[in-house]
Amino acid sequence: MNAAQRGDVDTDAAYHRIHFASALRRPELLEDLIGRLRRAFTAEGIVAATAIEQRLYDQTWNADDYDLLARLPQLPIPALLIHGDADFIPLELAHHIAAAIPSARLDVQRDCGHFAYLDQPGRTHCAIAEFLAWTSEGERATHEDRRGALSE
């Protein structure tokens, strides 16, 4: 049994410090993030989260037939992808994901890592607000089209 499976709080914090270090464009945010996580850490919570994480890996990355891109065209709702220009996930992959979703928008944030809501909270808020306004306009148009078709 490893430290995470035992719920070792210090080991879990060290893991997250390493894991999230490359995800933030602004390194000063790392200790704040770890501190917020640690306030909620309990041995029981870590054990439960580790089990959930393992099940998710088994159902996705570890499965031989897992292919997210092939399923994305079936997504029936609009999607907003927010991607940092310093994200450890390549921008090219974000473009592939956005292209695969029928009603997707891709917002690339500059000076931003993987956690846009931490690195660029103001810009992220604006991107979400613009996206919601865009989807609301689309829903109104769709409802108006339906009403017009029903009245004909």
Backbone as CSV, one residue per row, in Angstrom:
resi,resn,N_x,N_y,N_z,CA_x,CA_y,CA_z,C_x,C_y,C_z
1,MET,0.861,-1.179,0.000,0.000,0.000,0.000,0.908,1.243,0.000
2,ASN,0.654,2.156,-0.951,1.483,3.359,-1.007,0.930,4.449,-0.081
3,ALA,1.661,5.567,0.010,1.297,6.639,0.936,-0.077,7.230,0.625
4,ALA,-0.408,7.377,-0.660,-1.719,7.930,-1.027,-2.835,6.976,-0.614
5,GLN,-2.616,5.684,-0.792,-3.617,4.706,-0.403,-3.808,4.657,1.109
6,ARG,-2.769,5.064,1.852,-2.871,5.140,3.314,-3.449,6.476,3.767
7,GLY,-3.495,7.464,2.854,-4.039,8.768,3.210,-3.033,9.686,3.882
8,ASP,-1.755,9.539,3.575,-0.717,10.379,4.176,-0.831,11.815,3.647
9,VAL,-1.192,12.736,4.510,-1.469,14.122,4.127,-0.216,14.817,3.590
10,ASP,0.917,14.644,4.255,2.146,15.317,3.812,2.610,14.803,2.448
11,THR,2.524,13.506,2.240,2.912,12.939,0.953,1.982,13.430,-0.149
12,ASP,0.692,13.521,0.153,-0.269,13.994,-0.825,0.007,15.456,-1.187
13,ALA,0.334,16.271,-0.201,0.663,17.678,-0.467,1.918,17.774,-1.334
14,ALA,2.924,16.953,-1.050,4.155,16.955,-1.854,3.861,16.526,-3.288
15,TYR,3.005,15.522,-3.455,2.606,15.075,-4.791,1.937,16.226,-5.550
16,HIS,0.990,16.901,-4.919,0.282,17.991,-5.585,1.211,19.166,-5.882
17,ARG,2.174,19.404,-5.026,3.147,20.476,-5.276,3.924,20.186,-6.563
18,ILE,4.341,18.949,-6.744,5.057,18.554,-7.971,4.093,18.568,-9.164
19,HIS,2.933,17.976,-8.975,1.950,17.833,-10.051,1.497,19.188,-10.590
20,PHE,1.229,20.150,-9.703,0.683,21.429,-10.120,1.740,22.475,-10.460
21,ALA,3.007,22.212,-10.178,4.059,23.206,-10.426,4.112,23.628,-11.891
22,SER,3.941,22.689,-12.791,4.004,23.025,-14.215,2.663,23.516,-14.756
23,ALA,1.628,23.489,-13.937,0.299,23.868,-14.405,0.007,25.351,-14.226
24,LEU,0.844,26.040,-13.477,0.608,27.455,-13.197,1.674,28.311,-13.860
25,ARG,1.243,29.323,-14.563,2.177,30.261,-15.197,2.848,31.129,-14.134
26,ARG,2.089,31.474,-13.101,2.610,32.309,-12.017,2.939,31.418,-10.824
27,PRO,4.216,31.136,-10.596,4.613,30.181,-9.552,4.179,30.584,-8.143
28,GLU,3.984,31.876,-7.909,3.588,32.306,-6.559,2.193,31.786,-6.183
29,LEU,1.437,31.341,-7.161,0.113,30.807,-6.879,0.164,29.375,-6.349
30,LEU,1.300,28.704,-6.547,1.402,27.290,-6.166,1.176,27.080,-4.672
31,GLU,1.866,27.815,-3.832,1.732,27.601,-2.387,0.344,27.977,-1.898
32,ASP,-0.273,28.979,-2.522,-1.643,29.325,-2.167,-2.580,28.167,-2.499
33,LEU,-2.399,27.583,-3.684,-3.227,26.446,-4.095,-3.024,25.258,-3.156
34,ILE,-1.780,24.928,-2.871,-1.491,23.801,-1.966,-2.078,24.071,-0.589
35,GLY,-1.949,25.313,-0.115,-2.518,25.664,1.190,-4.027,25.471,1.223
36,ARG,-4.707,25.879,0.145,-6.164,25.692,0.099,-6.522,24.217,0.050
37,LEU,-5.746,23.445,-0.701,-6.006,22.006,-0.748,-5.773,21.363,0.625
38,ARG,-4.703,21.763,1.286,-4.351,21.151,2.574,-5.407,21.410,3.641
39,ARG,-6.062,22.555,3.559,-7.111,22.846,4.553,-8.236,21.816,4.472
40,ALA,-8.416,21.246,3.303,-9.485,20.264,3.119,-8.984,18.821,3.186
41,PHE,-7.660,18.622,3.235,-7.101,17.269,3.254,-7.412,16.565,4.573
42,THR,-7.883,15.344,4.466,-7.959,14.426,5.601,-7.472,13.084,5.074
43,ALA,-7.034,12.229,5.956,-6.569,10.908,5.529,-7.697,10.165,4.807
44,GLU,-8.905,10.251,5.350,-10.039,9.550,4.743,-10.358,10.124,3.357
45,GLY,-10.293,11.443,3.227,-10.560,12.093,1.943,-9.537,11.719,0.890
46,ILE,-8.280,11.628,1.302,-7.212,11.251,0.368,-7.394,9.814,-0.104
47,VAL,-7.739,8.925,0.804,-7.980,7.522,0.434,-9.139,7.444,-0.560
48,ALA,-10.231,8.168,-0.291,-11.392,8.144,-1.184,-11.043,8.755,-2.543
49,ALA,-10.342,9.884,-2.550,-9.971,10.539,-3.808,-9.028,9.669,-4.626
50,THR,-8.106,8.985,-3.969,-7.178,8.093,-4.668,-7.932,6.954,-5.342
51,ALA,-8.919,6.403,-4.671,-9.715,5.319,-5.255,-10.521,5.827,-6.452
52,ILE,-11.105,7.011,-6.329,-11.874,7.593,-7.436,-10.955,7.856,-8.625
53,GLU,-9.799,8.432,-8.345,-8.837,8.722,-9.420,-8.442,7.442,-10.150
54,GLN,-8.194,6.382,-9.416,-7.809,5.116,-10.046,-8.931,4.562,-10.909
55,ARG,-10.189,4.664,-10.436,-11.324,4.200,-11.248,-11.431,5.015,-12.534
56,LEU,-11.222,6.334,-12.437,-11.280,7.178,-13.634,-10.190,6.799,-14.632
57,TYR,-8.983,6.569,-14.130,-7.905,6.127,-15.031,-8.242,4.791,-15.678
58,ASP,-8.799,3.877,-14.909,-9.150,2.566,-15.456,-10.227,2.676,-16.536
59,GLN,-11.161,3.628,-16.366,-12.251,3.798,-17.329,-11.833,4.628,-18.548
60,THR,-10.697,5.322,-18.455,-10.288,6.196,-19.554,-8.902,5.801,-20.060
61,TRP,-7.894,6.437,-19.573,-6.535,6.279,-20.106,-6.037,4.850,-20.112
62,ASN,-6.413,4.057,-19.138,-5.934,2.681,-19.063,-6.743,1.713,-19.923
63,ALA,-7.876,2.149,-20.439,-8.730,1.277,-21.260,-8.209,1.246,-22.698
64,ASP,-8.141,0.062,-23.266,-7.633,-0.100,-24.636,-8.495,0.620,-25.677
65,ASP,-9.798,0.723,-25.414,-10.704,1.298,-26.407,-11.055,2.770,-26.138
66,TYR,-10.328,3.434,-25.255,-10.640,4.823,-24.916,-10.173,5.761,-26.026
67,ASP,-11.100,6.540,-26.582,-10.778,7.525,-27.604,-11.748,8.701,-27.445
68,LEU,-11.329,9.691,-26.726,-12.175,10.847,-26.446,-12.517,11.618,-27.712
69,LEU,-11.554,11.833,-28.581,-11.798,12.625,-29.785,-12.914,12.038,-30.647
70,ALA,-12.990,10.744,-30.726,-14.021,10.102,-31.554,-15.428,10.351,-31.012
71,ARG,-15.550,10.581,-29.718,-16.870,10.789,-29.110,-17.303,12.259,-29.107
72,LEU,-16.375,13.175,-29.223,-16.701,14.592,-29.090,-17.719,15.115,-30.098
73,PRO,-17.742,14.657,-31.343,-18.768,15.153,-32.272,-20.196,14.864,-31.818
74,GLN,-20.369,13.957,-30.889,-21.694,13.617,-30.379,-22.151,14.551,-29.261
75,LEU,-21.278,15.432,-28.793,-21.616,16.326,-27.690,-22.737,17.262,-28.133
76,PRO,-23.895,17.195,-27.481,-25.055,17.936,-27.972,-25.173,19.376,-27.452
77,ILE,-24.194,19.840,-26.700,-24.278,21.179,-26.116,-23.042,21.994,-26.483
78,PRO,-23.166,23.308,-26.453,-21.991,24.145,-26.705,-20.925,23.923,-25.626
79,ALA,-19.680,24.110,-25.997,-18.577,23.916,-25.064,-17.573,25.049,-25.204
80,LEU,-17.045,25.481,-24.090,-15.995,26.489,-24.062,-14.718,25.825,-23.591
81,LEU,-13.680,25.901,-24.409,-12.370,25.406,-24.013,-11.510,26.623,-23.719
82,ILE,-11.009,26.700,-22.509,-10.104,27.781,-22.133,-8.729,27.156,-21.992
83,HIS,-7.787,27.691,-22.743,-6.449,27.100,-22.811,-5.405,28.189,-22.601
84,GLY,-4.449,27.937,-21.731,-3.373,28.894,-21.502,-2.265,28.742,-22.526
85,ASP,-1.659,29.855,-22.908,-0.562,29.771,-23.880,0.679,29.106,-23.286
86,ALA,0.717,28.971,-21.961,1.821,28.272,-21.302,1.343,26.955,-20.687
87,ASP,0.216,26.452,-21.147,-0.342,25.193,-20.660,0.598,24.050,-21.043
88,PHE,0.696,23.057,-20.170,1.535,21.901,-20.498,0.858,20.999,-21.531
89,ILE,-0.426,21.160,-21.725,-1.127,20.441,-22.794,-0.933,21.247,-24.071
90,PRO,-0.439,20.642,-25.133,-0.159,21.392,-26.365,-1.400,22.084,-26.930
91,LEU,-1.214,23.304,-27.396,-2.304,24.079,-27.986,-2.913,23.342,-29.176
92,GLU,-2.093,22.630,-29.917,-2.588,21.867,-31.063,-3.670,20.874,-30.642
93,LEU,-3.505,20.260,-29.481,-4.512,19.323,-28.984,-5.812,20.056,-28.660
94,ALA,-5.709,21.237,-28.072,-6.914,22.029,-27.781,-7.645,22.382,-29.073
95,HIS,-6.888,22.707,-30.124,-7.511,22.989,-31.422,-8.233,21.748,-31.967
96,HIS,-7.628,20.570,-31.818,-8.265,19.321,-32.275,-9.565,19.067,-31.504
97,ILE,-9.529,19.285,-30.197,-10.718,19.064,-29.376,-11.817,20.037,-29.782
98,ALA,-11.470,21.313,-29.916,-12.462,22.326,-30.290,-13.054,22.028,-31.671
99,ALA,-12.228,21.580,-32.600,-12.713,21.270,-33.947,-13.644,20.057,-33.943
100,ALA,-13.471,19.165,-32.977,-14.284,17.950,-32.928,-15.664,18.191,-32.318
101,ILE,-15.826,19.264,-31.555,-17.104,19.555,-30.899,-17.895,20.507,-31.784
102,PRO,-19.115,20.128,-32.165,-19.885,20.949,-33.111,-20.071,22.412,-32.703
103,SER,-20.338,22.686,-31.456,-20.582,24.067,-31.004,-19.543,24.479,-29.968
104,ALA,-18.286,24.399,-30.348,-17.219,24.727,-29.409,-16.593,26.077,-29.717
105,ARG,-16.121,26.697,-28.676,-15.318,27.905,-28.788,-14.031,27.644,-28.030
106,LEU,-12.930,28.094,-28.609,-11.623,27.968,-27.969,-11.126,29.361,-27.635
107,ASP,-10.835,29.579,-26.357,-10.300,30.848,-25.895,-8.884,30.585,-25.378
108,VAL,-7.883,31.137,-26.055,-6.492,30.958,-25.632,-6.082,32.189,-24.837
109,GLN,-5.717,31.949,-23.588,-5.338,33.033,-22.680,-3.820,33.194,-22.679
110,ARG,-3.353,34.426,-22.825,-1.909,34.660,-22.794,-1.432,34.785,-21.343
111,ASP,-0.158,34.488,-21.154,0.450,34.498,-19.810,-0.343,33.623,-18.851
112,CYS,-0.671,32.433,-19.311,-1.571,31.573,-18.554,-1.137,30.116,-18.694
113,GLY,-1.203,29.394,-17.586,-0.907,27.970,-17.591,-2.185,27.152,-17.718
114,HIS,-2.187,25.989,-17.076,-3.307,25.059,-17.182,-4.526,25.525,-16.385
115,PHE,-4.305,26.225,-15.292,-5.397,26.679,-14.428,-5.699,28.144,-14.706
116,ALA,-6.449,28.393,-15.774,-6.762,29.760,-16.193,-7.489,30.529,-15.099
117,TYR,-8.354,29.866,-14.381,-9.124,30.545,-13.342,-8.237,31.035,-12.200
118,LEU,-7.037,30.493,-12.068,-6.083,30.983,-11.071,-5.109,31.988,-11.676
119,ASP,-4.546,31.642,-12.845,-3.559,32.510,-13.485,-4.168,33.809,-14.009
120,GLN,-5.335,33.718,-14.594,-5.983,34.878,-15.224,-7.473,34.909,-14.862
121,PRO,-7.794,35.149,-13.594,-9.203,35.068,-13.200,-10.102,36.084,-13.909
122,GLY,-9.622,37.294,-14.119,-10.442,38.304,-14.787,-10.742,37.939,-16.226
123,ARG,-9.706,37.537,-16.951,-9.896,37.139,-18.347,-10.773,35.898,-18.465
124,THR,-10.587,34.972,-17.540,-11.385,33.748,-17.554,-12.855,34.082,-17.313
125,HIS,-13.110,34.947,-16.359,-14.488,35.368,-16.088,-15.104,36.001,-17.335
126,CYS,-14.362,36.872,-18.000,-14.869,37.513,-19.224,-15.140,36.487,-20.317
127,ALA,-14.239,35.531,-20.482,-14.428,34.497,-21.516,-15.687,33.686,-21.238
128,ILE,-15.914,33.356,-19.977,-17.103,32.579,-19.616,-18.361,33.417,-19.831
129,ALA,-18.327,34.680,-19.419,-19.490,35.556,-19.598,-19.824,35.722,-21.081
130,GLU,-18.804,35.927,-21.920,-19.035,36.059,-23.361,-19.604,34.768,-23.947
131,PHE,-19.090,33.638,-23.479,-19.580,32.349,-23.961,-21.042,32.146,-23.571
132,LEU,-21.375,32.466,-22.333,-22.757,32.308,-21.893,-23.694,33.229,-22.670
133,ALA,-23.242,34.440,-22.953,-24.058,35.352,-23.759,-24.240,34.779,-25.167
134,TRP,-23.173,34.229,-25.726,-23.229,33.623,-27.059,-24.199,32.442,-27.074
135,THR,-24.128,31.579,-26.059,-25.025,30.419,-26.031,-26.460,30.855,-25.789
136,SER,-26.664,31.890,-24.986,-28.026,32.391,-24.754,-28.625,32.938,-26.036
137,GLU,-27.821,33.664,-26.817,-28.298,34.165,-28.113,-28.669,33.004,-29.023
138,GLY,-27.860,31.979,-29.045,-28.133,30.804,-29.876,-29.384,30.082,-29.446
139,GLU,-29.592,29.979,-28.132,-30.799,29.321,-27.635,-32.032,30.131,-27.989
140,ARG,-31.950,31.461,-27.867,-33.099,32.299,-28.234,-33.419,32.118,-29.708
141,ALA,-32.393,32.102,-30.555,-32.619,31.935,-31.997,-33.237,30.570,-32.278
142,THR,-32.754,29.546,-31.602,-33.292,28.194,-31.798,-34.754,28.145,-31.370
143,HIS,-35.069,28.754,-30.208,-36.452,28.762,-29.733,-37.345,29.559,-30.682
144,GLU,-36.832,30.683,-31.215,-37.614,31.478,-32.157,-37.866,30.696,-33.446
145,ASP,-36.839,29.946,-33.909,-37.016,29.120,-35.114,-38.102,28.065,-34.870
146,ARG,-38.068,27.462,-33.701,-39.060,26.433,-33.369,-40.478,27.040,-33.315
147,ARG,-40.574,28.204,-32.672,-41.884,28.850,-32.590,-42.399,29.201,-33.984
148,GLY,-41.517,29.714,-34.851,-41.910,30.047,-36.219,-42.372,28.824,-36.979
149,ALA,-41.669,27.727,-36.798,-42.031,26.489,-37.504,-43.370,25.963,-37.004
150,LEU,-43.637,26.138,-35.713,-44.894,25.651,-35.151,-46.082,26.485,-35.597
151,SER,-45.857,27.799,-35.833,-46.971,28.658,-36.195,-47.298,28.618,-37.681
152,GLU,-46.424,27.994,-38.473,-46.659,27.944,-39.930,-47.671,26.904,-40.308
